[in-house]
Amino acid sequence: MTQSLSAIAAQVFAPLELELLEVQVQNPGRHPTVLVRIDRLDEQPVSVEDLQIASRVLGDELDRLDLVKGEYHLEFESPGPKRPLTRTRHFERMLGLQARVRGEGQAFTAPIKAVDGNQVTFDVLGEDVTLTIGQFQGNLAEFPPEHR
């Protein structure tokens, strides 16, 4: 269901110039919560108005399609300090900051050292570790002092 929700959300957000970062379905039993994290494509901070518009547009589409059966909660968040890092531009924006990485036999928290295409290099205790975007899960592990 998460993949279907992600595809629908990405489609309805595109004309709004919003980027879907993540969809999670929490408590998938009786009263699921659909948590959606968004960012702005212009890289400006996400506003309350952005969250309200995204919620209305996606909520209307989910109701129309009746994808989530029964009663559910729809929650929206801006990326925050645990921002998912899934695209080259995400890593470029957060260059120098700590990222939490899992996958490809790796699990560490380290600064993002360099980005070259779909290759990201981390400084893991003085050693360079280069991984391919899409082959690991990355989240920001520290909040930048100013918006990036």
C-alpha positions as CSV (number, residue, x, y, z in Angstrom):
1,M,0.0,0.0,0.0
2,T,2.9,2.4,0.8
3,Q,4.1,2.2,-2.8
4,S,0.6,3.0,-4.2
5,L,0.3,5.9,-1.7
6,S,3.7,7.2,-2.7
7,A,2.9,7.1,-6.4
8,I,-0.4,9.0,-5.9
9,A,1.2,11.6,-3.6
10,A,4.1,12.3,-5.9
11,Q,1.6,12.7,-8.8
12,V,-0.7,15.2,-6.9
13,F,2.2,17.1,-5.4
14,A,4.1,17.7,-8.8
15,P,1.9,20.7,-9.9
16,L,2.2,22.2,-6.4
17,E,6.1,22.1,-6.8
18,L,6.2,19.9,-3.7
19,E,8.5,16.9,-3.3
20,L,7.4,13.7,-1.6
21,L,10.1,12.6,0.7
22,E,8.4,9.7,2.5
23,V,5.1,8.0,3.1
24,Q,4.7,5.7,6.1
25,V,1.6,3.7,7.1
26,Q,1.6,3.4,10.9
27,N,-0.7,1.2,12.9
28,P,-2.1,-0.5,9.7
29,G,-4.9,-2.2,11.8
30,R,-8.2,-0.6,12.5
31,H,-7.3,3.1,12.4
32,P,-4.1,3.5,10.4
33,T,-2.2,6.8,10.3
34,V,-0.7,7.8,6.9
35,L,2.3,10.0,7.6
36,V,3.6,12.0,4.7
37,R,6.8,14.0,4.7
38,I,7.2,16.7,2.0
39,D,9.7,19.3,0.9
40,R,9.5,22.2,-1.5
41,L,11.2,21.9,-4.9
42,D,12.5,25.4,-4.6
43,E,14.3,24.4,-1.4
44,Q,12.7,27.0,0.7
45,P,11.3,26.0,4.1
46,V,8.0,24.2,4.2
47,S,5.3,26.5,5.5
48,V,2.1,25.7,7.4
49,E,0.2,26.7,4.2
50,D,2.2,24.1,2.2
51,L,1.3,21.4,4.7
52,Q,-2.4,22.5,4.6
53,I,-2.6,22.5,0.8
54,A,-0.8,19.2,0.5
55,S,-3.1,17.6,3.1
56,R,-6.2,18.9,1.3
57,V,-5.1,17.8,-2.2
58,L,-3.9,14.3,-1.1
59,G,-6.8,13.8,1.2
60,D,-9.3,14.6,-1.6
61,E,-7.5,12.2,-3.9
62,L,-7.3,9.4,-1.4
63,D,-11.0,9.8,-0.6
64,R,-11.8,9.8,-4.3
65,L,-9.8,6.6,-5.0
66,D,-10.8,5.0,-1.6
67,L,-7.3,3.5,-1.4
68,V,-7.2,3.4,2.4
69,K,-10.3,1.5,3.4
70,G,-12.3,2.7,6.4
71,E,-11.3,5.4,8.8
72,Y,-7.7,6.7,8.8
73,H,-5.6,9.7,10.0
74,L,-3.6,11.7,7.5
75,E,-0.7,13.6,8.9
76,F,1.9,15.8,7.2
77,E,5.4,16.9,8.3
78,S,8.2,19.0,6.9
79,P,11.5,17.0,6.7
80,G,12.8,18.0,10.1
81,P,16.1,16.7,11.6
82,K,15.5,13.1,10.5
83,R,15.1,14.1,6.9
84,P,15.2,11.1,4.5
85,L,18.0,11.4,2.0
86,T,17.1,9.6,-1.2
87,R,18.3,11.7,-4.1
88,T,21.6,13.2,-5.2
89,R,20.3,16.8,-4.5
90,H,19.4,15.8,-0.9
91,F,23.0,14.7,-0.2
92,E,24.4,17.8,-2.0
93,R,22.3,20.1,0.1
94,M,23.5,18.4,3.4
95,L,27.2,18.1,2.5
96,G,29.3,18.2,5.6
97,L,26.5,17.2,7.9
98,Q,26.1,13.9,9.8
99,A,24.0,11.2,8.1
100,R,22.7,7.9,9.5
101,V,23.3,5.2,7.0
102,R,22.0,1.6,6.8
103,G,22.4,-0.9,3.9
104,E,25.0,-2.5,1.6
105,G,26.3,-4.3,4.7
106,Q,26.9,-0.9,6.4
107,A,25.5,0.8,9.4
108,F,27.1,4.0,10.6
109,T,26.6,7.7,11.3
110,A,29.2,9.9,9.6
111,P,29.5,13.3,7.7
112,I,28.7,13.5,4.1
113,K,32.1,14.2,2.5
114,A,31.4,14.3,-1.3
115,V,28.7,13.6,-3.9
116,D,29.5,12.6,-7.4
117,G,26.4,11.7,-9.5
118,N,24.8,8.8,-7.6
119,Q,27.9,8.1,-5.5
120,V,28.0,9.5,-2.0
121,T,31.2,9.4,0.1
122,F,31.1,9.5,3.9
123,D,34.0,10.1,6.3
124,V,33.7,7.1,8.6
125,L,36.3,7.5,11.3
126,G,38.8,8.9,8.9
127,E,38.1,6.4,6.1
128,D,36.2,7.1,2.9
129,V,33.2,4.9,2.4
130,T,31.4,5.4,-1.0
131,L,28.0,4.1,-1.5
132,T,25.5,4.2,-4.4
133,I,22.2,6.2,-3.9
134,G,19.3,3.8,-3.9
135,Q,21.4,1.0,-2.5
136,F,21.2,2.2,1.1
137,Q,18.9,4.1,3.5
138,G,20.1,7.5,4.6
139,N,18.6,10.0,7.0
140,L,20.0,13.3,8.3
141,A,21.4,12.8,11.8
142,E,21.9,16.4,12.7
143,F,19.8,19.5,12.1
144,P,21.7,22.2,10.2
145,P,22.0,25.6,12.0
146,E,20.3,27.3,9.0
147,H,17.9,26.1,6.3
148,R,19.6,24.3,3.4
